[in-house]
Amino acid sequence: MSLRDQIEKNKQPDTDACTLAVIMRSIDGDDKEALLEALSSDLPTVTIRRALRSEGFHIGEPTINDHRKGRCKCIIKK
């Protein structure tokens, strides 16, 4: 996806999704599969946050934890 596409996609905030869900919607293939596996594993949240930040995604551990525990406002359709 081009930068232009990403900008258009993100102009309107998705009020029905947490930051992690928005990230999940922006990736696909192996990256999405790897993230889904990491989220459902016992991998420390800090490890997931570091990996996402290294790829340019700005997200904090509380957001990841809330999503993992089903306490966020979204539902990700796999």
mmCIF file as gemmi writes it, N, C-alpha and C atoms, coordinates in Angstrom:
data_model
loop_
_atom_site.group_PDB
_atom_site.id
_atom_site.type_symbol
_atom_site.label_atom_id
_atom_site.label_alt_id
_atom_site.label_comp_id
_atom_site.label_asym_id
_atom_site.label_entity_id
_atom_site.label_seq_id
_atom_site.pdbx_PDB_ins_code
_atom_site.Cartn_x
_atom_site.Cartn_y
_atom_site.Cartn_z
_atom_site.occupancy
_atom_site.B_iso_or_equiv
_atom_site.pdbx_formal_charge
_atom_site.auth_seq_id
_atom_site.auth_asym_id
_atom_site.pdbx_PDB_model_num
ATOM 1 N N . MET Axp A 1 ? 0.851 -1.169 0 1 0 ? 1 A 1
ATOM 2 C CA . MET Axp A 1 ? 0 0 0 1 0 ? 1 A 1
ATOM 3 C C . MET Axp A 1 ? 0.898 1.233 0 1 0 ? 1 A 1
ATOM 4 N N . SER Axp A 2 ? 0.558 2.199 -0.81 1 0 ? 2 A 1
ATOM 5 C CA . SER Axp A 2 ? 1.38 3.399 -0.894 1 0 ? 2 A 1
ATOM 6 C C . SER Axp A 2 ? 1.094 4.339 0.273 1 0 ? 2 A 1
ATOM 7 N N . LEU Axp A 3 ? 1.977 5.297 0.477 1 0 ? 3 A 1
ATOM 8 C CA . LEU Axp A 3 ? 1.787 6.285 1.529 1 0 ? 3 A 1
ATOM 9 C C . LEU Axp A 3 ? 0.495 7.06 1.289 1 0 ? 3 A 1
ATOM 10 N N . ARG Axp A 4 ? 0.223 7.39 0.051 1 0 ? 4 A 1
ATOM 11 C CA . ARG Axp A 4 ? -1.014 8.109 -0.279 1 0 ? 4 A 1
ATOM 12 C C . ARG Axp A 4 ? -2.235 7.295 0.157 1 0 ? 4 A 1
ATOM 13 N N . ASP Axp A 5 ? -2.211 6.008 -0.118 1 0 ? 5 A 1
ATOM 14 C CA . ASP Axp A 5 ? -3.318 5.135 0.28 1 0 ? 5 A 1
ATOM 15 C C . ASP Axp A 5 ? -3.455 5.095 1.803 1 0 ? 5 A 1
ATOM 16 N N . GLN Axp A 6 ? -2.329 5.008 2.492 1 0 ? 6 A 1
ATOM 17 C CA . GLN Axp A 6 ? -2.36 4.976 3.956 1 0 ? 6 A 1
ATOM 18 C C . GLN Axp A 6 ? -2.948 6.269 4.525 1 0 ? 6 A 1
ATOM 19 N N . ILE Axp A 7 ? -2.567 7.396 3.953 1 0 ? 7 A 1
ATOM 20 C CA . ILE Axp A 7 ? -3.086 8.683 4.419 1 0 ? 7 A 1
ATOM 21 C C . ILE Axp A 7 ? -4.593 8.751 4.21 1 0 ? 7 A 1
ATOM 22 N N . GLU Axp A 8 ? -5.052 8.361 3.043 1 0 ? 8 A 1
ATOM 23 C CA . GLU Axp A 8 ? -6.489 8.363 2.766 1 0 ? 8 A 1
ATOM 24 C C . GLU Axp A 8 ? -7.225 7.424 3.717 1 0 ? 8 A 1
ATOM 25 N N . LYS Axp A 9 ? -6.662 6.271 3.937 1 0 ? 9 A 1
ATOM 26 C CA . LYS Axp A 9 ? -7.286 5.267 4.796 1 0 ? 9 A 1
ATOM 27 C C . LYS Axp A 9 ? -7.406 5.766 6.232 1 0 ? 9 A 1
ATOM 28 N N . ASN Axp A 10 ? -6.439 6.567 6.656 1 0 ? 10 A 1
ATOM 29 C CA . ASN Axp A 10 ? -6.393 6.998 8.05 1 0 ? 10 A 1
ATOM 30 C C . ASN Axp A 10 ? -6.904 8.417 8.298 1 0 ? 10 A 1
ATOM 31 N N . LYS Axp A 11 ? -7.508 9.047 7.298 1 0 ? 11 A 1
ATOM 32 C CA . LYS Axp A 11 ? -8.044 10.399 7.49 1 0 ? 11 A 1
ATOM 33 C C . LYS Axp A 11 ? -9.121 10.421 8.571 1 0 ? 11 A 1
ATOM 34 N N . GLN Axp A 12 ? -10.036 9.492 8.481 1 0 ? 12 A 1
ATOM 35 C CA . GLN Axp A 12 ? -11.115 9.402 9.455 1 0 ? 12 A 1
ATOM 36 C C . GLN Axp A 12 ? -10.762 8.348 10.488 1 0 ? 12 A 1
ATOM 37 N N . PRO Axp A 13 ? -10.667 8.74 11.759 1 0 ? 13 A 1
ATOM 38 C CA . PRO Axp A 13 ? -10.347 7.729 12.766 1 0 ? 13 A 1
ATOM 39 C C . PRO Axp A 13 ? -11.461 6.689 12.876 1 0 ? 13 A 1
ATOM 40 N N . ASP Axp A 14 ? -11.064 5.475 13.093 1 0 ? 14 A 1
ATOM 41 C CA . ASP Axp A 14 ? -12.016 4.384 13.254 1 0 ? 14 A 1
ATOM 42 C C . ASP Axp A 14 ? -12.386 4.325 14.73 1 0 ? 14 A 1
ATOM 43 N N . THR Axp A 15 ? -13.56 4.823 15.055 1 0 ? 15 A 1
ATOM 44 C CA . THR Axp A 15 ? -13.96 4.896 16.46 1 0 ? 15 A 1
ATOM 45 C C . THR Axp A 15 ? -14.403 3.554 17.017 1 0 ? 15 A 1
ATOM 46 N N . ASP Axp A 16 ? -14.555 2.556 16.159 1 0 ? 16 A 1
ATOM 47 C CA . ASP Axp A 16 ? -14.961 1.234 16.621 1 0 ? 16 A 1
ATOM 48 C C . ASP Axp A 16 ? -13.785 0.289 16.791 1 0 ? 16 A 1
ATOM 49 N N . ALA Axp A 17 ? -12.58 0.8 16.685 1 0 ? 17 A 1
ATOM 50 C CA . ALA Axp A 17 ? -11.411 -0.074 16.751 1 0 ? 17 A 1
ATOM 51 C C . ALA Axp A 17 ? -10.326 0.554 17.619 1 0 ? 17 A 1
ATOM 52 N N . CYS Axp A 18 ? -9.63 -0.299 18.346 1 0 ? 18 A 1
ATOM 53 C CA . CYS Axp A 18 ? -8.487 0.178 19.114 1 0 ? 18 A 1
ATOM 54 C C . CYS Axp A 18 ? -7.294 0.352 18.169 1 0 ? 18 A 1
ATOM 55 N N . THR Axp A 19 ? -6.249 0.939 18.67 1 0 ? 19 A 1
ATOM 56 C CA . THR Axp A 19 ? -5.053 1.171 17.861 1 0 ? 19 A 1
ATOM 57 C C . THR Axp A 19 ? -4.499 -0.121 17.289 1 0 ? 19 A 1
ATOM 58 N N . LEU Axp A 20 ? -4.527 -1.177 18.067 1 0 ? 20 A 1
ATOM 59 C CA . LEU Axp A 20 ? -4.005 -2.45 17.583 1 0 ? 20 A 1
ATOM 60 C C . LEU Axp A 20 ? -4.845 -2.977 16.417 1 0 ? 20 A 1
ATOM 61 N N . ALA Axp A 21 ? -6.15 -2.834 16.496 1 0 ? 21 A 1
ATOM 62 C CA . ALA Axp A 21 ? -7.019 -3.283 15.4 1 0 ? 21 A 1
ATOM 63 C C . ALA Axp A 21 ? -6.76 -2.477 14.133 1 0 ? 21 A 1
ATOM 64 N N . VAL Axp A 22 ? -6.515 -1.195 14.288 1 0 ? 22 A 1
ATOM 65 C CA . VAL Axp A 22 ? -6.198 -0.357 13.129 1 0 ? 22 A 1
ATOM 66 C C . VAL Axp A 22 ? -4.892 -0.828 12.491 1 0 ? 22 A 1
ATOM 67 N N . ILE Axp A 23 ? -3.91 -1.151 13.323 1 0 ? 23 A 1
ATOM 68 C CA . ILE Axp A 23 ? -2.649 -1.681 12.808 1 0 ? 23 A 1
ATOM 69 C C . ILE Axp A 23 ? -2.897 -2.999 12.088 1 0 ? 23 A 1
ATOM 70 N N . MET Axp A 24 ? -3.678 -3.874 12.693 1 0 ? 24 A 1
ATOM 71 C CA . MET Axp A 24 ? -3.962 -5.179 12.085 1 0 ? 24 A 1
ATOM 72 C C . MET Axp A 24 ? -4.61 -5.014 10.71 1 0 ? 24 A 1
ATOM 73 N N . ARG Axp A 25 ? -5.45 -4.025 10.567 1 0 ? 25 A 1
ATOM 74 C CA . ARG Axp A 25 ? -6.12 -3.791 9.284 1 0 ? 25 A 1
ATOM 75 C C . ARG Axp A 25 ? -5.164 -3.255 8.228 1 0 ? 25 A 1
ATOM 76 N N . SER Axp A 26 ? -4.046 -2.7 8.678 1 0 ? 26 A 1
ATOM 77 C CA . SER Axp A 26 ? -3.118 -2.092 7.721 1 0 ? 26 A 1
ATOM 78 C C . SER Axp A 26 ? -2.023 -3.052 7.251 1 0 ? 26 A 1
ATOM 79 N N . ILE Axp A 27 ? -1.968 -4.238 7.847 1 0 ? 27 A 1
ATOM 80 C CA . ILE Axp A 27 ? -0.956 -5.222 7.448 1 0 ? 27 A 1
ATOM 81 C C . ILE Axp A 27 ? -1.647 -6.469 6.909 1 0 ? 27 A 1
ATOM 82 N N . ASP Axp A 28 ? -0.889 -7.269 6.196 1 0 ? 28 A 1
ATOM 83 C CA . ASP Axp A 28 ? -1.471 -8.504 5.686 1 0 ? 28 A 1
ATOM 84 C C . ASP Axp A 28 ? -0.405 -9.577 5.554 1 0 ? 28 A 1
ATOM 85 N N . GLY Axp A 29 ? -0.814 -10.71 5.071 1 0 ? 29 A 1
ATOM 86 C CA . GLY Axp A 29 ? 0.12 -11.801 4.814 1 0 ? 29 A 1
ATOM 87 C C . GLY Axp A 29 ? 0.821 -12.305 6.046 1 0 ? 29 A 1
ATOM 88 N N . ASP Axp A 30 ? 2.114 -12.556 5.902 1 0 ? 30 A 1
ATOM 89 C CA . ASP Axp A 30 ? 2.92 -13.113 6.981 1 0 ? 30 A 1
ATOM 90 C C . ASP Axp A 30 ? 2.966 -12.204 8.204 1 0 ? 30 A 1
ATOM 91 N N . ASP Axp A 31 ? 2.989 -10.885 7.977 1 0 ? 31 A 1
ATOM 92 C CA . ASP Axp A 31 ? 3.048 -9.958 9.104 1 0 ? 31 A 1
ATOM 93 C C . ASP Axp A 31 ? 1.798 -10.064 9.966 1 0 ? 31 A 1
ATOM 94 N N . LYS Axp A 32 ? 0.653 -10.126 9.331 1 0 ? 32 A 1
ATOM 95 C CA . LYS Axp A 32 ? -0.599 -10.228 10.086 1 0 ? 32 A 1
ATOM 96 C C . LYS Axp A 32 ? -0.664 -11.566 10.824 1 0 ? 32 A 1
ATOM 97 N N . GLU Axp A 33 ? -0.275 -12.622 10.155 1 0 ? 33 A 1
ATOM 98 C CA . GLU Axp A 33 ? -0.275 -13.949 10.768 1 0 ? 33 A 1
ATOM 99 C C . GLU Axp A 33 ? 0.665 -13.98 11.976 1 0 ? 33 A 1
ATOM 100 N N . ALA Axp A 34 ? 1.849 -13.401 11.825 1 0 ? 34 A 1
ATOM 101 C CA . ALA Axp A 34 ? 2.823 -13.374 12.921 1 0 ? 34 A 1
ATOM 102 C C . ALA Axp A 34 ? 2.291 -12.582 14.107 1 0 ? 34 A 1
ATOM 103 N N . LEU Axp A 35 ? 1.631 -11.458 13.836 1 0 ? 35 A 1
ATOM 104 C CA . LEU Axp A 35 ? 1.082 -10.649 14.918 1 0 ? 35 A 1
ATOM 105 C C . LEU Axp A 35 ? -0.047 -11.391 15.63 1 0 ? 35 A 1
ATOM 106 N N . LEU Axp A 36 ? -0.923 -12.022 14.885 1 0 ? 36 A 1
ATOM 107 C CA . LEU Axp A 36 ? -2.005 -12.798 15.496 1 0 ? 36 A 1
ATOM 108 C C . LEU Axp A 36 ? -1.454 -13.919 16.379 1 0 ? 36 A 1
ATOM 109 N N . GLU Axp A 37 ? -0.43 -14.605 15.893 1 0 ? 37 A 1
ATOM 110 C CA . GLU Axp A 37 ? 0.196 -15.673 16.678 1 0 ? 37 A 1
ATOM 111 C C . GLU Axp A 37 ? 0.828 -15.116 17.951 1 0 ? 37 A 1
ATOM 112 N N . ALA Axp A 38 ? 1.51 -13.988 17.826 1 0 ? 38 A 1
ATOM 113 C CA . ALA Axp A 38 ? 2.151 -13.377 18.994 1 0 ? 38 A 1
ATOM 114 C C . ALA Axp A 38 ? 1.114 -12.965 20.031 1 0 ? 38 A 1
ATOM 115 N N . LEU Axp A 39 ? 0.017 -12.391 19.579 1 0 ? 39 A 1
ATOM 116 C CA . LEU Axp A 39 ? -1.017 -11.934 20.503 1 0 ? 39 A 1
ATOM 117 C C . LEU Axp A 39 ? -1.669 -13.085 21.259 1 0 ? 39 A 1
ATOM 118 N N . SER Axp A 40 ? -1.792 -14.232 20.615 1 0 ? 40 A 1
ATOM 119 C CA . SER Axp A 40 ? -2.45 -15.366 21.267 1 0 ? 40 A 1
ATOM 120 C C . SER Axp A 40 ? -1.468 -16.258 22.027 1 0 ? 40 A 1
ATOM 121 N N . SER Axp A 41 ? -0.201 -15.9 22.008 1 0 ? 41 A 1
ATOM 122 C CA . SER Axp A 41 ? 0.819 -16.686 22.706 1 0 ? 41 A 1
ATOM 123 C C . SER Axp A 41 ? 1.088 -16.083 24.086 1 0 ? 41 A 1
ATOM 124 N N . ASP Axp A 42 ? 2.067 -16.66 24.772 1 0 ? 42 A 1
ATOM 125 C CA . ASP Axp A 42 ? 2.47 -16.112 26.068 1 0 ? 42 A 1
ATOM 126 C C . ASP Axp A 42 ? 3.671 -15.164 25.921 1 0 ? 42 A 1
ATOM 127 N N . LEU Axp A 43 ? 3.918 -14.718 24.709 1 0 ? 43 A 1
ATOM 128 C CA . LEU Axp A 43 ? 5.001 -13.765 24.442 1 0 ? 43 A 1
ATOM 129 C C . LEU Axp A 43 ? 4.752 -12.485 25.244 1 0 ? 43 A 1
ATOM 130 N N . PRO Axp A 44 ? 5.765 -11.952 25.902 1 0 ? 44 A 1
ATOM 131 C CA . PRO Axp A 44 ? 5.568 -10.723 26.676 1 0 ? 44 A 1
ATOM 132 C C . PRO Axp A 44 ? 5.094 -9.558 25.794 1 0 ? 44 A 1
ATOM 133 N N . THR Axp A 45 ? 4.198 -8.785 26.344 1 0 ? 45 A 1
ATOM 134 C CA . THR Axp A 45 ? 3.648 -7.64 25.617 1 0 ? 45 A 1
ATOM 135 C C . THR Axp A 45 ? 4.742 -6.673 25.19 1 0 ? 45 A 1
ATOM 136 N N . VAL Axp A 46 ? 5.755 -6.493 26.021 1 0 ? 46 A 1
ATOM 137 C CA . VAL Axp A 46 ? 6.839 -5.579 25.676 1 0 ? 46 A 1
ATOM 138 C C . VAL Axp A 46 ? 7.533 -6.017 24.388 1 0 ? 46 A 1
ATOM 139 N N . THR Axp A 47 ? 7.64 -7.306 24.17 1 0 ? 47 A 1
ATOM 140 C CA . THR Axp A 47 ? 8.267 -7.825 22.948 1 0 ? 47 A 1
ATOM 141 C C . THR Axp A 47 ? 7.429 -7.462 21.724 1 0 ? 47 A 1
ATOM 142 N N . ILE Axp A 48 ? 6.131 -7.601 21.849 1 0 ? 48 A 1
ATOM 143 C CA . ILE Axp A 48 ? 5.232 -7.257 20.743 1 0 ? 48 A 1
ATOM 144 C C . ILE Axp A 48 ? 5.294 -5.751 20.475 1 0 ? 48 A 1
ATOM 145 N N . ARG Axp A 49 ? 5.278 -4.954 21.546 1 0 ? 49 A 1
ATOM 146 C CA . ARG Axp A 49 ? 5.349 -3.492 21.382 1 0 ? 49 A 1
ATOM 147 C C . ARG Axp A 49 ? 6.646 -3.087 20.691 1 0 ? 49 A 1
ATOM 148 N N . ARG Axp A 50 ? 7.749 -3.662 21.11 1 0 ? 50 A 1
ATOM 149 C CA . ARG Axp A 50 ? 9.039 -3.323 20.493 1 0 ? 50 A 1
ATOM 150 C C . ARG Axp A 50 ? 9.046 -3.675 19.009 1 0 ? 50 A 1
ATOM 151 N N . ALA Axp A 51 ? 8.495 -4.838 18.669 1 0 ? 51 A 1
ATOM 152 C CA . ALA Axp A 51 ? 8.455 -5.254 17.262 1 0 ? 51 A 1
ATOM 153 C C . ALA Axp A 51 ? 7.595 -4.303 16.444 1 0 ? 51 A 1
ATOM 154 N N . LEU Axp A 52 ? 6.434 -3.938 16.973 1 0 ? 52 A 1
ATOM 155 C CA . LEU Axp A 52 ? 5.553 -3.01 16.248 1 0 ? 52 A 1
ATOM 156 C C . LEU Axp A 52 ? 6.203 -1.64 16.094 1 0 ? 52 A 1
ATOM 157 N N . ARG Axp A 53 ? 6.806 -1.154 17.155 1 0 ? 53 A 1
ATOM 158 C CA . ARG Axp A 53 ? 7.473 0.161 17.069 1 0 ? 53 A 1
ATOM 159 C C . ARG Axp A 53 ? 8.644 0.133 16.1 1 0 ? 53 A 1
ATOM 160 N N . SER Axp A 54 ? 9.347 -0.986 16.035 1 0 ? 54 A 1
ATOM 161 C CA . SER Axp A 54 ? 10.48 -1.063 15.1 1 0 ? 54 A 1
ATOM 162 C C . SER Axp A 54 ? 9.996 -1.01 13.649 1 0 ? 54 A 1
ATOM 163 N N . GLU Axp A 55 ? 8.725 -1.338 13.441 1 0 ? 55 A 1
ATOM 164 C CA . GLU Axp A 55 ? 8.135 -1.265 12.103 1 0 ? 55 A 1
ATOM 165 C C . GLU Axp A 55 ? 7.41 0.065 11.873 1 0 ? 55 A 1
ATOM 166 N N . GLY Axp A 56 ? 7.528 0.993 12.831 1 0 ? 56 A 1
ATOM 167 C CA . GLY Axp A 56 ? 6.963 2.328 12.66 1 0 ? 56 A 1
ATOM 168 C C . GLY Axp A 56 ? 5.569 2.532 13.226 1 0 ? 56 A 1
ATOM 169 N N . PHE Axp A 57 ? 5.048 1.554 13.949 1 0 ? 57 A 1
ATOM 170 C CA . PHE Axp A 57 ? 3.721 1.689 14.55 1 0 ? 57 A 1
ATOM 171 C C . PHE Axp A 57 ? 3.861 2.235 15.967 1 0 ? 57 A 1
ATOM 172 N N . HIS Axp A 58 ? 3.072 3.246 16.281 1 0 ? 58 A 1
ATOM 173 C CA . HIS Axp A 58 ? 3.116 3.862 17.604 1 0 ? 58 A 1
ATOM 174 C C . HIS Axp A 58 ? 1.999 3.278 18.452 1 0 ? 58 A 1
ATOM 175 N N . ILE Axp A 59 ? 2.38 2.467 19.419 1 0 ? 59 A 1
ATOM 176 C CA . ILE Axp A 59 ? 1.417 1.782 20.273 1 0 ? 59 A 1
ATOM 177 C C . ILE Axp A 59 ? 2.065 1.519 21.618 1 0 ? 59 A 1
ATOM 178 N N . GLY Axp A 60 ? 1.265 1.545 22.657 1 0 ? 60 A 1
ATOM 179 C CA . GLY Axp A 60 ? 1.777 1.297 23.995 1 0 ? 60 A 1
ATOM 180 C C . GLY Axp A 60 ? 1.362 -0.065 24.525 1 0 ? 60 A 1
ATOM 181 N N . GLU Axp A 61 ? 2.044 -0.487 25.566 1 0 ? 61 A 1
ATOM 182 C CA . GLU Axp A 61 ? 1.745 -1.78 26.172 1 0 ? 61 A 1
ATOM 183 C C . GLU Axp A 61 ? 0.312 -1.869 26.706 1 0 ? 61 A 1
ATOM 184 N N . PRO Axp A 62 ? -0.232 -0.804 27.328 1 0 ? 62 A 1
ATOM 185 C CA . PRO Axp A 62 ? -1.612 -0.923 27.823 1 0 ? 62 A 1
ATOM 186 C C . PRO Axp A 62 ? -2.618 -1.238 26.707 1 0 ? 62 A 1
ATOM 187 N N . THR Axp A 63 ? -2.429 -0.663 25.549 1 0 ? 63 A 1
ATOM 188 C CA . THR Axp A 63 ? -3.337 -0.922 24.43 1 0 ? 63 A 1
ATOM 189 C C . THR Axp A 63 ? -3.248 -2.384 24 1 0 ? 63 A 1
ATOM 190 N N . ILE Axp A 64 ? -2.043 -2.892 23.92 1 0 ? 64 A 1
ATOM 191 C CA . ILE Axp A 64 ? -1.85 -4.295 23.537 1 0 ? 64 A 1
ATOM 192 C C . ILE Axp A 64 ? -2.45 -5.212 24.596 1 0 ? 64 A 1
ATOM 193 N N . ASN Axp A 65 ? -2.186 -4.91 25.867 1 0 ? 65 A 1
ATOM 194 C CA . ASN Axp A 65 ? -2.739 -5.725 26.951 1 0 ? 65 A 1
ATOM 195 C C . ASN Axp A 65 ? -4.26 -5.724 26.944 1 0 ? 65 A 1
ATOM 196 N N . ASP Axp A 66 ? -4.856 -4.555 26.771 1 0 ? 66 A 1
ATOM 197 C CA . ASP Axp A 66 ? -6.324 -4.468 26.741 1 0 ? 66 A 1
ATOM 198 C C . ASP Axp A 66 ? -6.889 -5.29 25.59 1 0 ? 66 A 1
ATOM 199 N N . HIS Axp A 67 ? -6.24 -5.224 24.451 1 0 ? 67 A 1
ATOM 200 C CA . HIS Axp A 67 ? -6.706 -5.988 23.298 1 0 ? 67 A 1
ATOM 201 C C . HIS Axp A 67 ? -6.581 -7.496 23.564 1 0 ? 67 A 1
ATOM 202 N N . ARG Axp A 68 ? -5.454 -7.896 24.102 1 0 ? 68 A 1
ATOM 203 C CA . ARG Axp A 68 ? -5.226 -9.319 24.38 1 0 ? 68 A 1
ATOM 204 C C . ARG Axp A 68 ? -6.244 -9.874 25.37 1 0 ? 68 A 1
ATOM 205 N N . LYS Axp A 69 ? -6.677 -9.044 26.298 1 0 ? 69 A 1
ATOM 206 C CA . LYS Axp A 69 ? -7.609 -9.491 27.344 1 0 ? 69 A 1
ATOM 207 C C . LYS Axp A 69 ? -9.07 -9.222 26.977 1 0 ? 69 A 1
ATOM 208 N N . GLY Axp A 70 ? -9.302 -8.704 25.757 1 0 ? 70 A 1
ATOM 209 C CA . GLY Axp A 70 ? -10.664 -8.445 25.323 1 0 ? 70 A 1
ATOM 210 C C . GLY Axp A 70 ? -11.32 -7.27 26.021 1 0 ? 70 A 1
ATOM 211 N N . ARG Axp A 71 ? -10.506 -6.329 26.474 1 0 ? 71 A 1
ATOM 212 C CA . ARG Axp A 71 ? -11.031 -5.166 27.178 1 0 ? 71 A 1
ATOM 213 C C . ARG Axp A 71 ? -11.038 -3.903 26.324 1 0 ? 71 A 1
ATOM 214 N N . CYS Axp A 72 ? -10.752 -4.045 25.049 1 0 ? 72 A 1
ATOM 215 C CA . CYS Axp A 72 ? -10.747 -2.884 24.163 1 0 ? 72 A 1
ATOM 216 C C . CYS Axp A 72 ? -12.097 -2.774 23.462 1 0 ? 72 A 1
ATOM 217 N N . LYS Axp A 73 ? -12.264 -1.749 22.657 1 0 ? 73 A 1
ATOM 218 C CA . LYS Axp A 73 ? -13.553 -1.483 22.043 1 0 ? 73 A 1
ATOM 219 C C . LYS Axp A 73 ? -13.745 -2.112 20.671 1 0 ? 73 A 1
ATOM 220 N N . CYS Axp A 74 ? -12.883 -3.001 20.289 1 0 ? 74 A 1
ATOM 221 C CA . CYS Axp A 74 ? -12.988 -3.54 18.935 1 0 ? 74 A 1
ATOM 222 C C . CYS Axp A 74 ? -13.207 -5.032 18.885 1 0 ? 74 A 1
ATOM 223 N N . ILE Axp A 75 ? -13.545 -5.471 17.707 1 0 ? 75 A 1
ATOM 224 C CA . ILE Axp A 75 ? -13.613 -6.901 17.411 1 0 ? 75 A 1
ATOM 225 C C . ILE Axp A 75 ? -12.865 -7.084 16.106 1 0 ? 75 A 1
ATOM 226 N N . ILE Axp A 76 ? -11.8 -7.901 16.129 1 0 ? 76 A 1
ATOM 227 C CA . ILE Axp A 76 ? -11.05 -8.144 14.896 1 0 ? 76 A 1
ATOM 228 C C . ILE Axp A 76 ? -11.615 -9.359 14.231 1 0 ? 76 A 1
ATOM 229 N N . LYS Axp A 77 ? -11.966 -9.207 12.982 1 0 ? 77 A 1
ATOM 230 C CA . LYS Axp A 77 ? -12.44 -10.347 12.19 1 0 ? 77 A 1
ATOM 231 C C . LYS Axp A 77 ? -11.253 -10.923 11.449 1 0 ? 77 A 1
ATOM 232 N N . LYS Axp A 78 ? -10.955 -12.145 11.715 1 0 ? 78 A 1
ATOM 233 C CA . LYS Axp A 78 ? -9.785 -12.788 11.097 1 0 ? 78 A 1
ATOM 234 C C . LYS Axp A 78 ? -10.089 -13.269 9.715 1 0 ? 78 A 1
